[in-house]
């Protein structure tokens, strides 16, 4: 590690007593110690301590470059802490870190849970909807929350969405002399909890999670009829072949149903939609599924709106593809990127025939019919055929 000038130290509620010899030595040698007011008090650093500015700004630490400096963070500084934000701005030899047990580790140890099987979330600065993709019967989740009031709000949020029977633990000041743990049922938690150093553990019960198969029910989305219908959406997602960490362009996104299902697979999406009313639906759906942080909404018309976007791994065009748009998209695709487009018009179907001949891929016509009443009987009611062209760059 060379001769690092910065030491990043994880500290728990037990203060100096819980630190390693190396951490205590780094603290003693530091000219300046940064941290929250609580951290500085736990470490008893006196007038060498400097409280973090609000909002957090790593540049104040970098201004001490070359002089012995320490940064204090709760538990593991690289799990919802300041560690990674600082390390990204430094060369490898400039810093060293000593971590303490994270709140997640302490919570799992108190409850006897296998941490590798637990979902760990930071909800102290994120909406509760971030929980939605992870809720399933029996799921175990540990959340960092802002304070006791937020813990009470979370219990009410769960109850309002059918998860009121969930076991709900409040874990306060873990690892210190004021530690306390209490078990509740989410829908029976009365009022708000006291204190600020609160984590919450949930064992989900009573509700139904989001299905993980492609082609979610149309009823789960807010839309005005402009939605890629469930069976056709399943075919589109199969051709798009989403992988974790990949980026999608969803052009003419409408309700954003393709973007939502792509993001549920672990990727990110840029949803391009020209109509403001549909943009509102799109944002609502992203928020409801807890995916607003994974879906970027761009209000504009393709191909003009695509010029400044980051290069995608896959592109979906739900309708309205023309030669100018496909040329603009194709020029931006890296080798291996997938393009999937749908059409219900004869004119675009003819274009697809040309594109298939030019770029290859797969050309498929899909006809679907649903059973519907016909007098005292039932009959097949056909929907408009959809033509899908899919190709790999």
Secondary structure, DSSP 8 states (H G I E B T S, - for coil): --S-SEEEEEE-TTGGGGS-HHHHHHHHH-SEEEE-HHHHHHHT-GGGEEE--SS--THHHHTTTTS-EEEEEES-TTSSSSHHHHHTTS-GGGEEEE----HHHHHHHHHT--GGGSEEEE-TTS-GGGGGGG--TT-EEEEE-SSHHHHHHHHHHHHHTT-TTSEEEEEESTTSTT-EEEEEEGGG--S----SSEEEEEE--SS-----SSS--GGGS--SS-S--HHHHHHHHHHHT--TT-EEEEET-TT-HHHHHHHHTT-EEEEEE--HHHHHHHHHHHHHTT-TTTEEEEES-TTGGGTTS---SEEEE-S---HHHHHHHHHH--TT-EEEEEE-SHHHHHHHHHHHHHH--EEEEE--EEEEEETTEEEEEE---EEEEEEE-
